[in-house]
Amino acid sequence: MSNPNPPFDYAPPDSPLEVIHADDAIVLVNKPAGLLSVPGKAEHLDDCLLARVQAAFPTALLVHRLDLDTSGVMVFALAPHAQRHLNLQFEKRMMKKVYVARVWGEVAGETGAIDLPLCVDWPNRPLQHVNWDIGKPAQTEWRRVRIEDGTTRMRLYPLTGRSHQLRVHMREIGHPILGDPFYATGAARDYPRLMLHAESLKLRHPDGGKGMLFRAPVPF
């Protein structure tokens, strides 16, 4: 399989930082599509969400990432103990993330689950692929929201956090996410952005353990 990736022309959006919530321990922001979560290796890839958050909250620490093309809720820690607490929640799958996606075709059925192990496709990295021999377990649950002109709006519930998990899983069941520059082809790829958005994140606050739910409106 040849690498379908177009040359990487990084043009991050010039939009103000959208803070959803901030307190002494955590800050949650709405990441725009087209912005790296963390800096790349080249100097022109320095602009990223982490840098923008640290400009406003100098003690901010990374907890997780969203793909360049994905928008939505991201949490940052504002102290080392908060970072450890949040990392543990991710490791133990206590964080509950919900994504909204628009996918190619009309999805049959109202709900379903995908259980396909994933690993990096080394000749074509950063692409991922299904590999039953060395892939790591990856599970996604889904719910159909509605059919839209030959496409389907869905809510996706990742039970694991593998790289490109939702994108590969949807492609594998025959419904690639619209606008996906890696895994969609033909008309499914011809959209202005990847139609994938991290709509909500449910976590326990590092100070006291209170359950909290944060949302970012879907932009498509």
Helices and strands as residue ranges (DSSP letters): E 19-22, E 26-31, G 43-45, H 49-56, E 71-77, H 80-91, E 96-104, E 111-115, E 118-120, G 122-124, E 128-130, E 139-148, E 151-158, H 165-172, G 186-189, E 196-204, E 211-215
